[in-house]
Amino acid sequence: MKVTNRLTHIATKVNFETAKTEDQLKAAFEAKGIAGFPAMLDIKERTEEHVQFISLDDLLAFAKASGVAAVTYDVTYFPHADQGEVERQLTQLGRDLEISAEVIKDVCATEIQEYLDLDAKRDVAVPVHSIVECYVNGTAFAWYGLNDYPRLKGVVLQKLARGGQKAKHDFIMRASRAQVDLMDEDDIPTDVVLR
């Protein structure tokens, strides 16, 4: 029996099973007597919308007991990151944080290079994540398999959260410019000095 005293939702870490290859998934489906069909599934879009099973075996046993004859699945592989991928991710992150991607590159140059070096050692033949889902009476049920892989956004956000002079300077300058933009030149007090 599960007992909780939390009356509000608190994000908790969930340990997912490792991602499986298509052949591994097919073997698991066959063992349960369920057909599996490849589909274009996106883990990000579906995470909040599904009843999630932590174990693939439990999901398939539930599907079988519920009379489901088939499930859909998707397996995702990532190629090694290159400078183009770094640029794409930093541009997006810069937009999200409303800070220049160039500042992020300056502040996090060491972490970005460490990310590229670490990602270059990753085996691209190992899937990054795999998803299996089924529907029972209009409710979606899913299993997610995840393998650890370097995440640029994570290391960059950690570095920015710890701070850096370039990031600090950029935020101060943006705030100063915004303050000036809000005032008419006639309204600026003579004793205010912007540095």
C-alpha angles and dihedrals in degrees: 000000000000116000123185133180094191111113094181130053112262121185109244130185113256121199107222123197116255119275115265132216121243091258092052091050092048090052090051091049092048092050089057095041094244126132118233126207127191115241138169101261126169118207093202094056095045105042095090096038101057139074097238127217117203093205125055090209090055093049092050093045089050092048091050093048089049092054097253111155098187142025133195124232142183131194121199128201125186123212117224113286117253134184091275091057090048090052092049094049094044092048090052092045091048090053091048093049095037091233130119116270086220090060090050089051092050095046095042103035094123094047092048091053091046088051092052092047092048094045091050088063093053117108105240090198089071113084118242094211141350130198133200121185141173137178125230117184091337095311119117119227122188146178122206125200116195132186120198115253134163113279116200094197091057096053093042093050091049091052093046091047089055088051137233134211095242092051091046092049092049093051092048093048092048091049091048092050091048090051092051092047090055094055129067112233089246091055097055109108113236092230094060115099119188114208 
